[in-house]
């Protein structure tokens, strides 16, 4: 299973624009993660209206609850 991530990041602090992260597995687009000042959104491929959304607080809690602890 090959993973590929393409980043499109603005060169300034996020105010009214989003950072878009396209997520691929085996050359197949799995969705786009949009990070903005207010929240995080996941857009499945082919969807221009329906998406999933989390506040930054919920996003952090999700990783604390379900993420795998690692150390550097």
C-alpha positions in Angstrom: 0.0 0.0 0.0 1.8 3.1 -1.2 0.9 6.4 0.4 1.4 9.8 -1.2 0.6 13.2 0.1 0.6 16.5 -1.9 0.6 19.8 0.0 -0.6 23.2 -1.1 0.3 25.6 1.7 -0.1 29.4 1.7 3.0 31.3 2.5 1.4 33.4 5.1 -0.5 32.9 8.3 -3.9 31.3 7.6 -6.6 33.9 7.9 -9.2 33.6 5.2 -7.5 30.8 3.1 -7.2 27.1 3.6 -4.2 24.8 3.5 -5.1 21.8 1.3 -3.6 18.3 1.7 -4.5 15.7 -0.9 -4.3 12.2 0.4 -3.5 9.3 -2.0 -3.3 5.5 -1.3 -2.0 3.4 -4.2 -2.4 6.4 -6.6 -6.1 6.7 -5.7 -7.3 9.9 -4.2 -8.8 9.2 -0.7 -9.8 12.8 0.0 -8.6 16.3 0.7 -7.9 17.7 4.2 -8.5 21.4 4.5 -6.9 23.2 7.4 -8.1 26.7 8.2 -8.0 29.1 11.0 -11.4 27.9 12.3 -11.5 24.2 11.8 -10.3 21.1 9.9 -12.4 19.6 7.1 -12.1 16.3 5.2 -13.6 16.2 1.7 -14.1 12.7 0.2 -13.1 12.5 -3.5 -15.9 13.6 -5.9 -17.8 15.6 -3.3 -18.3 19.3 -3.7 -21.0 19.7 -1.1 -20.7 17.0 1.6 -17.7 16.9 3.9 -16.7 16.1 7.5 -15.7 18.9 9.9 -13.9 19.2 13.3 -12.9 22.0 15.5 -9.2 22.2 16.3 -10.1 21.3 19.9 -11.9 18.1 18.7 -9.1 17.3 16.3 -6.6 17.4 19.2 -8.8 15.3 21.4 -9.3 12.8 18.6 -5.5 12.2 18.4 -5.1 12.1 22.1 -7.9 9.5 22.3 -7.2 7.4 19.2 -3.6 8.2 18.1 -0.7 6.0 18.7 1.8 7.5 21.2 5.3 8.0 19.7 8.5 9.6 20.7 11.4 11.2 18.8 
